[in-house]
Each structure stands twice: as C-alpha cells, then as structure tokens.
Amino acid sequence: MVSDRRLTPKQAAERAGVSASLVYTWCAEGRLAHYRLGAEGRRGRIMIDPTDLERLMAECRKERHPLLASS
C-alpha cells in the first residue's frame, strides 16, 4: 500500500507523539479533519489523512521569540 494511506487515531497519535485521547479530542473539536466511517457515535471508525495530521501539527508549532534566541 502507498505511504499516504489513512491512519487510525492510534497511528496518528504515535506519529504525532501524543496520546490517542488527544487525537480523539482534536477530531471532536473539529481541529483535525477526519473521516467517520460507519455509524455515527462510538461505533463509527475514524480515519485520518496523514496530510491533515501534518497540517495540524504545523499549525500547533510555536516559534521561539527572536529576543529569546541565543546568539
């Protein structure tokens, strides 16, 4: 299969270095685009496109303030 296949929340969490619980929260809050396959609610399966995960991670990035950077 190609490397850009969709990820489960657990796989997305491992890739992002966070807990699966946080990935579910991001999905519930609408911060992380995802696919819900099957029934609504807890019985449906969530799948995440790796590019959407990378986009969210880039949005979460905080640059160090230039005045705090060491010379």
Secondary structure as GFF3:
##gff-version 3
##sequence-region A 1 71
A	DSSP	alpha_helix	9	16	.	.	.	ID=ss1
A	DSSP	alpha_helix	20	29	.	.	.	ID=ss2
A	DSSP	beta_strand	35	37	.	.	.	ID=ss3
A	DSSP	three_ten_helix	41	43	.	.	.	ID=ss4
A	DSSP	beta_strand	45	47	.	.	.	ID=ss5
A	DSSP	alpha_helix	50	60	.	.	.	ID=ss6
###
